[in-house]
């Protein structure tokens, strides 16, 4: 339900068609579902070499996620409640090219 904090769920999907396109399709189809008990897609990771997609969604319950996936006829192995953890510092300092700094290497040479 929108306006109420929802739980986060991890959806595991296993298929030989585990591609970025298939993951994007899942996110799109979930976001287009009508109704007050909407499952809100958060993100999805495709791992083609393992034939799997791992998707994060917000919903009121695992049953709501299951019903949404059934409604769009998207096969899945399991749905589990998840917790998202993000680092306090979102960007490492070495990505800031505007302010390079020198630091000694083990050999004594400096990097800039």
C-alpha positions as CSV (number, residue, x, y, z in Angstrom):
1,X,0.0,0.0,0.0
2,X,1.5,3.4,-0.9
3,X,2.0,5.8,1.9
4,X,2.8,3.0,4.4
5,X,6.3,1.7,4.9
6,X,6.6,-1.7,3.2
7,X,8.9,-4.6,3.8
8,X,11.7,-5.4,1.4
9,X,11.7,-8.8,-0.3
10,X,14.3,-10.7,-2.4
11,X,12.9,-12.7,-5.3
12,X,15.0,-15.5,-6.7
13,X,14.4,-16.5,-10.3
14,X,16.3,-19.2,-12.0
15,X,16.2,-19.5,-15.8
16,X,18.5,-19.9,-18.8
17,X,17.0,-16.6,-19.9
18,X,18.5,-14.7,-16.9
19,X,19.6,-11.7,-18.8
20,X,19.6,-7.9,-18.1
21,X,16.7,-7.7,-20.6
22,X,14.7,-10.3,-18.6
23,X,15.4,-8.5,-15.3
24,X,14.3,-5.2,-16.8
25,X,11.2,-6.9,-18.1
26,X,10.3,-8.1,-14.6
27,X,10.8,-4.7,-13.1
28,X,8.7,-3.0,-15.8
29,X,5.9,-5.6,-15.5
30,X,5.7,-5.3,-11.7
31,X,5.7,-1.5,-11.9
32,X,2.7,-1.6,-14.3
33,X,0.5,-3.7,-12.0
34,X,-2.7,-1.8,-10.9
35,X,-4.2,-1.9,-7.5
36,X,-3.6,-0.6,-3.9
37,X,-1.4,-3.5,-2.9
38,X,1.2,-2.8,-5.4
39,X,4.5,-4.5,-5.4
40,X,7.1,-1.8,-5.9
41,X,10.2,-2.9,-7.8
42,X,13.5,-1.6,-6.3
43,X,16.3,-3.2,-8.3
44,X,17.3,-6.4,-10.0
45,X,20.6,-8.2,-10.7
46,X,21.0,-10.7,-13.6
47,X,23.7,-13.3,-13.3
48,X,23.6,-15.0,-16.7
49,X,26.5,-17.4,-15.9
50,X,24.5,-18.8,-13.0
51,X,21.2,-18.5,-14.8
52,X,19.6,-16.4,-12.1
53,X,18.1,-13.0,-11.4
54,X,17.9,-11.6,-7.9
55,X,15.3,-8.8,-7.5
56,X,14.4,-6.5,-4.6
57,X,10.8,-5.4,-4.3
58,X,8.8,-3.6,-1.6
59,X,5.5,-5.0,-0.6
60,X,3.2,-5.6,2.3
61,X,3.9,-9.3,2.4
62,X,5.6,-12.2,0.7
63,X,2.2,-13.4,-0.3
64,X,1.5,-10.1,-2.1
65,X,4.8,-10.5,-4.0
66,X,3.9,-14.1,-4.9
67,X,0.4,-13.0,-6.1
68,X,2.0,-10.2,-8.3
69,X,4.5,-12.6,-9.8
70,X,1.7,-15.1,-10.5
71,X,-0.5,-12.4,-12.1
72,X,2.3,-11.5,-14.5
73,X,3.2,-15.2,-15.1
74,X,6.8,-14.7,-14.0
75,X,8.4,-17.9,-12.6
76,X,10.4,-17.6,-9.4
77,X,12.0,-20.0,-7.0
78,X,11.4,-18.3,-3.7
79,X,10.6,-15.0,-2.0
80,X,12.4,-14.0,1.3
81,X,12.2,-10.9,3.4
82,X,15.4,-8.9,3.1
83,X,17.3,-6.0,4.6
84,X,19.1,-3.4,2.6
85,X,22.4,-2.0,3.9
86,X,24.2,0.8,2.2
87,X,27.6,2.2,3.1
88,X,27.8,5.5,5.0
89,X,30.1,6.9,2.4
90,X,28.5,6.3,-1.0
91,X,31.5,7.3,-3.2
92,X,35.1,6.3,-2.6
93,X,37.5,9.3,-2.4
94,X,39.7,7.9,-5.3
95,X,36.8,8.6,-7.7
96,X,37.1,12.4,-7.3
97,X,39.4,13.3,-10.2
98,X,39.2,17.0,-9.5
99,X,41.4,16.8,-6.4
100,X,44.1,14.2,-6.9
101,X,46.4,13.6,-4.0
102,X,49.8,12.0,-3.8
103,X,50.4,9.0,-1.5
104,X,53.5,6.9,-1.3
105,X,53.5,3.4,-2.7
106,X,55.3,0.5,-1.0
107,X,58.2,1.1,-3.4
108,X,58.4,4.8,-2.4
109,X,57.0,6.1,-5.7
110,X,54.1,8.6,-5.4
111,X,50.7,8.2,-7.2
112,X,48.9,11.3,-8.4
